[in-house]
Amino acid sequence: MPRRSILTVAALALMLASGTGCRRKEKQFTAEAQTARSIMLLLEWHELEKPGVRATNLAHVFADINKLYPYDWHQRFKRFGKYAGFQNSIFEKYVFLPPGKTNRYVDGEIIAVNAQPYPSPDGPERIIISRVGPGPKQYRYYSYKEERIPGIIGDIPKPQPMPAPPPAPPEIREHAPILDRISGYFFGFTQANGIDHRVAVVLWYGLLSLPAILVIGLGCWLWRRALRHQRL
């Protein structure tokens, strides 16, 4: 049992290392999709924290759930230069639409959309995030070519200008995007395999707590082993 625990910890460390080392330059459409999945998770969190309160922009979501400004997102998209999709703040990158916006090409109610198109292999496109109901609320995202966006959404409101964020706290390091990328891969996998988003959220937090559980279990095993040696 302890040997398996040690091997599991080593495997997790190897997964993290392989996700950070020797990677090619990131494609923006990949970053957009992964960030959209993260926003879906935050919207689920917002519903739990503020039931009945509709978020009007991404800054609203972060404030309501007491989450720090996403410096990792900011740096990640700034690397794309003029296609970053915002000027001062990552909160300018997404526009939230008024209640009740629907379209036959999108399941549920349209919640948010990229304020500006971004490049993809097939040309400029935007991501649309929708809220699906009734019953337990879920969020989905769709990538559509720029020429289709007016027919689906109509006129997109201009993003609310935001001030530049304060300097990042000293505890925030460059490796912060690692967890964001891993969560993006995880939720992409669960969505592709038809796993309900709420179930995926529970599984994700279970995976996050797994290393701590393994460390505690290993510590208990070492403690019990030391006690047995003392009795001998």
Sequence and secondary structure as in RCSB ss.txt:
>XXXX:A:sequence
MPRRSILTVAALALMLASGTGCRRKEKQFTAEAQTARSIMLLLEWHELEKPGVRATNLAHVFADINKLYPYDWHQ
RFKRFGKYAGFQNSIFEKYVFLPPGKTNRYVDGEIIAVNAQPYPSPDGPERIIISRVGPGPKQYRYYSYKEERIP
GIIGDIPKPQPMPAPPPAPPEIREHAPILDRISGYFFGFTQANGIDHRVAVVLWYGLLSLPAILVIGLGCWLWRR
ALRHQRL
>XXXX:A:secstr
 HHHHHHHHHHHHHHHHHHHSS     HHHHHHHHHHHHHHHHHHHHHHSTT   SSHHHHHHHTT    HHHHH
HHHTTGGGSS SS GGGSEEE  TT  BTTBSSEEEEEESS B  TTS EEEEEEEE SSS EEEEEEEEGGGHH
HHH S              TT  TTTHHHHHHHHHHHHHHHHTT  HHHHHHHHHHHHHHHHHHHHHHHHHHHHH
HHHHHH 
